[in-house]
Amino acid sequence: MFQAWKLLENVLDPRTVLFLVLIVGTVLSWTRARPTGRWLVTLAVAVALVLSLLPIGASLLAILENRFPVPELPARVDGIITLGGDFNAARVEARGPLAVASPRINGLTDLARIYPGARVVFSGGSARVLRPDLREADQAARMLESLGVDMRRVTLERDSRNTYENALFSKWLVDPKPGETWVLVTSAAHLPRAVGTFRKAGWPVIGYPVGYRTGAARVRLRFDGGLSDLRIVLREYLGLLVYYVRGRTDALFPAP
């Protein structure tokens, strides 16, 4: 299922789909099916222009990002857990821990300073089919240490490859006790699925959103940005549906 999901993510990437349609149309335009090829090229360009010019992806993404507002945190927090997935582990490995930006790592670091007595957990293994040895947790440890986090407080979960495994493996590793207060830090668009998955695993958490991509929706030309927003939208909404059908989340669209 992991390999199938990674393949589906790439196939459903609107940038990939449009590029393939453009290639097929270009090839056909040099054959006897020239009219079909021209129509495909025109269609690909038109769709790309509409998706890039109008805030379609951003508007749908904002629904996800606004689902969990930044919470008022309690005076006492027992633990902070952050999920991997928002930085390039290979780049950190090659360029160093301060060469890559990660809103999730920054959010974890900030909360760790606010709550010096809280446990700190990073959950993330390898989501790379061809590099299973490259664990996000190992590179996250380098980043946290460079940002001044006391590594004696940090627990690293190195085996999870997706959100479901984040919740399952982290709970086994951390063994949170009833009544403890845990804060879950992840990207705002990913928070509904993440919180729902942790709840289903029997681990109630407070969702803390970071890494917003949306602001005021307006018409502007954003070729890659608009398509990238739509890619995240497709991944998260499809992920919510699949997780709900498979019983991995407590609701179709979890809320605070």
C-alpha positions in Angstrom: 0.0 0.0 0.0 2.9 2.4 0.7 4.4 2.0 -2.8 0.9 2.2 -4.4 0.1 5.4 -2.5 3.4 7.0 -3.5 2.7 6.1 -7.2 -0.8 7.5 -6.9 0.5 10.7 -5.5 2.8 11.2 -8.5 0.1 10.1 -11.0 -2.5 12.5 -9.6 0.0 15.4 -9.5 -1.7 18.0 -11.8 1.7 19.1 -13.0 2.5 15.6 -14.1 -0.9 15.1 -15.8 -0.7 18.3 -17.7 2.8 17.7 -18.8 1.9 14.2 -20.1 -1.1 15.6 -22.0 1.2 18.2 -23.5 3.7 15.6 -24.6 1.0 13.4 -26.1 -0.6 16.3 -27.9 2.8 17.5 -29.3 3.6 14.0 -30.6 0.2 13.6 -32.2 0.5 17.0 -33.8 3.3 15.5 -36.0 1.2 12.5 -37.1 -2.0 12.0 -39.0 -3.9 12.7 -35.8 -2.7 16.4 -36.0 -6.2 17.9 -35.1 -6.4 15.7 -31.9 -2.8 16.7 -31.0 -3.6 20.4 -31.3 -6.7 20.0 -29.2 -4.8 18.3 -26.5 -2.1 20.9 -26.5 -4.7 23.7 -26.4 -6.5 21.9 -23.6 -3.4 21.5 -21.5 -2.4 25.1 -21.9 -6.0 26.3 -21.1 -6.3 24.2 -18.0 -2.8 25.2 -16.8 -3.7 28.9 -17.3 -7.0 28.6 -15.5 -5.5 26.7 -12.5 -2.6 29.1 -12.4 -4.5 32.3 -12.8 -7.6 31.6 -10.6 -7.2 30.8 -6.9 -8.9 27.4 -7.2 -6.3 25.4 -5.4 -5.6 28.1 -2.8 -9.4 28.4 -2.0 -9.7 24.6 -1.5 -6.4 24.6 0.5 -7.6 27.4 2.7 -10.6 25.2 3.8 -8.0 22.6 5.1 -5.7 25.2 6.7 -8.6 27.0 8.5 -10.0 23.8 10.0 -7.7 24.0 13.0 -7.0 27.5 14.2 -3.9 28.2 16.3 -5.1 27.1 19.8 -4.8 28.7 23.2 -2.3 26.3 24.8 -2.7 25.4 28.5 -0.2 26.3 31.2 1.1 22.8 31.3 2.1 20.6 28.4 3.5 17.1 28.9 4.8 16.5 25.4 5.2 18.0 21.9 5.2 15.7 18.9 6.1 16.8 15.3 5.6 14.8 12.2 8.1 14.7 9.3 7.3 15.4 5.7 8.0 19.1 5.2 11.8 19.1 4.5 14.1 17.3 2.1 16.2 14.9 4.2 18.6 14.3 1.4 19.3 18.0 1.1 19.9 18.2 4.9 22.3 15.2 4.6 24.2 16.9 1.8 24.1 20.6 2.8 23.8 20.6 6.6 21.1 21.1 9.2 20.7 24.8 8.7 20.5 24.7 4.9 16.8 23.7 4.8 13.7 25.4 6.1 11.1 23.4 8.0 8.1 25.1 9.6 7.4 22.0 11.6 10.9 21.8 13.1 10.7 25.6 13.9 7.3 25.1 15.5 8.6 22.2 17.6 11.6 24.3 18.7 9.5 27.3 19.7 7.1 25.1 21.8 10.1 23.3 23.4 11.4 26.6 24.6 8.0 27.7 25.9 7.5 24.4 27.8 11.0 23.4 29.0 9.6 20.4 31.0 7.8 18.8 28.1 8.9 15.7 26.3 9.9 16.3 22.6 9.1 13.8 19.9 9.9 13.8 16.2 8.2 11.1 14.1 9.4 10.3 10.7 11.2 7.5 8.9 11.9 7.2 5.2 9.1 8.0 2.7 11.5 7.3 -0.2 11.1 4.1 -2.1 14.6 4.2 -3.3 16.3 5.4 -0.1 14.8 3.5 2.8 18.0 4.1 4.8 17.5 7.9 4.7 15.5 8.5 7.9 13.9 11.9 8.4 14.3 11.6 12.2 18.1 11.3 11.9 18.3 14.6 9.9 15.7 16.2 12.2 17.9 15.4 15.1 20.8 17.4 13.5 18.4 20.3 12.8 17.0 20.4 16.4 20.5 20.2 17.9 21.7 23.1 15.7 18.7 25.1 16.9 19.7 24.6 20.5 17.2 21.9 21.6 18.5 19.7 24.4 18.7 16.3 22.8 18.3 14.6 26.1 14.6 15.6 25.9 14.1 14.3 22.4 12.7 11.0 21.4 13.1 10.0 17.7 10.6 7.7 16.0 12.5 6.5 12.9 10.3 3.9 11.2 7.1 5.5 10.2 6.4 6.2 6.5 3.0 7.9 6.6 0.6 9.6 9.0 -1.0 6.4 10.1 2.4 4.9 11.1 3.3 8.2 12.7 0.5 7.8 15.2 0.8 4.1 15.7 4.6 3.8 16.1 4.9 7.0 18.2 2.3 5.8 20.6 4.1 2.5 21.0 7.4 4.3 21.6 6.2 7.1 23.8 3.4 5.3 25.7 1.4 8.5 26.7 -0.5 8.2 29.9 -4.2 9.1 30.4 -4.7 12.7 31.3 -1.4 13.9 29.7 -1.5 16.9 27.4 0.2 16.5 24.1 0.5 19.0 21.3 0.8 17.8 17.7 2.7 20.1 15.3 2.3 19.7 11.6 1.4 21.7 8.5 -2.0 23.4 8.7 -3.3 21.6 5.6 -2.3 18.2 7.1 -3.6 18.8 10.6 -7.1 17.5 10.1 -6.0 14.1 8.9 -3.1 14.0 11.4 -5.3 14.8 14.5 -8.0 12.4 13.3 -5.5 9.6 13.0 -4.0 10.2 16.4 -7.5 10.3 18.0 -8.3 7.0 16.3 -5.1 5.5 17.7 -6.3 6.4 21.2 -4.1 9.4 21.6 -6.0 12.7 22.0 -3.8 15.6 21.0 -4.0 19.4 20.6 -3.5 20.3 17.0 -0.9 23.1 16.4 -0.8 24.3 12.8 2.3 25.7 11.1 3.5 26.1 7.5 0.5 28.0 6.0 0.5 28.4 2.3 -2.6 30.5 1.8 -3.5 34.1 2.6 -6.0 36.3 0.8 -7.4 34.6 -2.3 -7.0 36.8 -5.3 -6.4 36.5 -9.0 -2.8 36.4 -9.9 -0.5 34.5 -12.3 1.2 31.7 -10.3 2.0 28.8 -12.7 3.8 26.5 -10.3 2.2 27.9 -7.1 -1.3 27.3 -8.2 -0.6 23.8 -9.4 1.4 23.0 -6.3 -1.6 24.1 -4.1 -3.9 21.8 -6.1 -1.5 18.9 -5.6 -1.6 19.3 -1.8 -5.4 19.6 -2.0 -5.8 16.4 -4.0 -3.4 14.5 -1.7 -5.0 15.7 1.6 -8.7 15.3 0.5 -8.0 11.9 -1.0 -6.0 11.0 2.1 -8.9 12.0 4.4 -11.3 9.8 2.3 -9.0 6.8 2.2 -8.2 7.0 5.9 -11.9 7.3 6.8 -12.9 4.3 4.6 -10.0 2.2 6.0 -10.9 3.2 9.6 -7.7 5.1 10.3 -9.3 8.4 11.3 -12.2 9.2 13.7 -14.1 11.4 11.2 -14.2 12.2 7.5 -13.2 15.7 8.2 -11.9 16.0 11.7 -12.3 19.3 13.6 -11.0 20.7 16.9 
